[in-house]
Amino acid sequence: MPDKDLQAEVKTLFGKPPENVVDYFRKKVPVGPKSHWDWSDTMQHAHDRAFVVAKATSLDLVKDIQEALKSSIADGMPYQDFANNIIPTLKEKGWWGKGEQLNKETGQVSDVEIDHRRLRNIYDTNVKSAYAAGHYETMTAKAEDAPYWRYVAKPNGPTRRPEHQKLHNLVFRYDDPFWQTHYAPNGWGCECRVEALDKRALERKYRRPVDDVVRESRPDDYVTQTVTVQGKRVNVTGYRVGNSVVYTSPGWDYAPGSYSLQYQQMLESKIADMPEEAARKTLRGQLEGSLKDSFKLIVDTEAGLHRPNGSSFAVGMLPEKIVKILNTKKDRAGRQLDLDTSILGVEDRQLLHALRPDHNGAPKEIIADIPELLDRWTPTYTPEEGLVYYSEPFDGEMQTAKKMEKKKVRYKIVFNQENPKSDKMVFKTATIVGAQALDPKSIIK
C-alpha cells in the first residue's frame, strides 16, 4: 500500500503530486559494474544522469533495482513494500546475504554483505535525492515569489546530525552559492531539508527585517579539504559557521538536479552584480573550478550512456576579454554577436555524439579536459565556424582518402551560437585536423 504520510509530505513540499520527482528518477540511465563498482566511482552531479548500485554484479541487476525504485517513488511506497518486491529477485540472482561478489565485467571480487541495512540505504538515498531534485526544481520555478531558502535540520531522533544542526535556520537567497554545495540532503541518512519563504513569511517567522535574516555567503566562508575514499582522493566542501566548518559527506556537496547550463548562468549573473571587484574575482574563480571538476564527472558518465534526455551542461567559462572581443564580431549572416554570458554550454545529445568512436574524433580525455584547455589553446573566430580552439601540432594519425595516415595534426574544438538569436556559445564538435588548418588571420588576441 502507498505510504500516506510520505505522499502527504511530498504534497506539502511540492504543492502538487510528485511528477517532477518521478521524472527526475525515470530519466536516469542504468550503469553496470564495468563503469561503477565502488560507490566512489560515480560522484555528485553524475548521479543526475546515471543510476548506479555499488557492487551490483550485472547491468540486469541494476535495472531490476531501478525498476523497483521507480514504482516505490511513483506510488510513495514505504521501504518494507520496496524490500518485499525486490528481495526475491536479489536472492534469485545471488545478491543477498554475506559473501564474495564477482564483477562480471572486470573479474574483480569483493566481500559484500547485502542485508536490510544495505538495501534501506539504497532506498533512502535514491528516494531522498529524487525528492530533493523535484523540490529544487519546484522552488526554483517559484523563486520570484519565494526567493528565500531556509535550511531545516532534523531536531532530534537517531538520524539527527549535530554538525548539520549548525546550519539549522540559516537563510540564503535561492541563487546564493551556498546551495551549490550544501543543499540538503548532505550525507548518508541525512534528513535535512530546504524550505522556500517569501518576504512576509520570513519576517513573520523571524520577527526581523529580511536584511537582518538573509545571509550572503562570501568566498572566505568556504573551506575545501581532501579526503581519501576507497583509495581515491576526493575534495569535500565545508561552510564556515562561527568558529566551525560544516562539511558535507564526501560526494554529497551538490544539489541534485541543479547542474544545468541555466543554473550556472544564473550564478554567473549573481556574481557579476556584486559590487566588490575582489569578491567577484574570487567567486568567479570558484565557479570556474567547480565547472571544471563537474564537467569531468559528466563526461565520464555520458561516455557510458547511450541515449540523451535533453539535459544541457556548462562546459567551462570564457575569459571576460574573449567575450568582449567576440561581441565586436559578426556571424555568418552579418549580424553583430551579442553574448551576455561567458559560460559555454553543451547539450547531452551533442556530447554523446562527440564521444562516439570516430577515427578523426578527439578522444574522451581531451573532451573531459576542455575547461582546462580553454586557457591554453589558441582561440580563433570566423563567421563561418564560430569560436574555434586549436592545440599545438603533434605527431598523430587521421583518416584521409579512406586510409589512416601518420602526419602532423592538431585537435580542434568548435563552439558557436545554437541559433541566430542565442546569447551564448555552445559546443559543437571536437576533432583531429591537419596541422595547417589554423588560420593566423582569425586568431583572437
HUGI-V173037 format. One line per field, one symbol per residue. phi: phi as a letter, one per 40 degrees, with the letter a starting at -180 (. if undefined). burial: # if it has 9 or more other ideal C-beta (glycine too) atoms within 8 Angstrom, else .. A space follows every 50 residues. Layout:
phi = ???
burial = ???
This chain:
phi = .ccccccccccccbgadccccccdccccbcbccccbbccccbbfccccbb bbbcgccacccdcccccccdccccbgccdccdcccccdcccccgbagbic bbcccbgcbbcbbbbccccccccdcccccccccccccccccbcccbcbbb cbcccahcccbdcccccdgcbbcdccddccbbcccbicgcbcabbcbcdc ccccccfacdccbccbcbdccbbbbbbbbfgbcbcbcbbcbgcbbccccd gbcabdgccbcccccccccccccccccccdcccccccccccccccdcccd ccccbbacbgcbbccibcddcccccdcccbcccgcccacbacccbacccc cccccccadbcccdcccccddccdcbcccbabdcbhcbbbcccacabacb fgacbcacbbcbbbbaccadccbabbcbabbbbccccccdccccb
burial = ..#..##..##.##...#.######..######.###..########### #########.######.######..##.#.###.###.###.#.#..... #.#......#.#.##..#######################.##..##### ####.....##..#####.##################..#####.###.. ###..#...#..##..#....#......#....#.######....##### ###########.#########..#....##.###.###.########### ##.##.....########...##.###.#.#.....#.#.########.# ##.##.....##...######.##..#.#####..######....#.#.. ....#.#.#########......####..######.##...###.
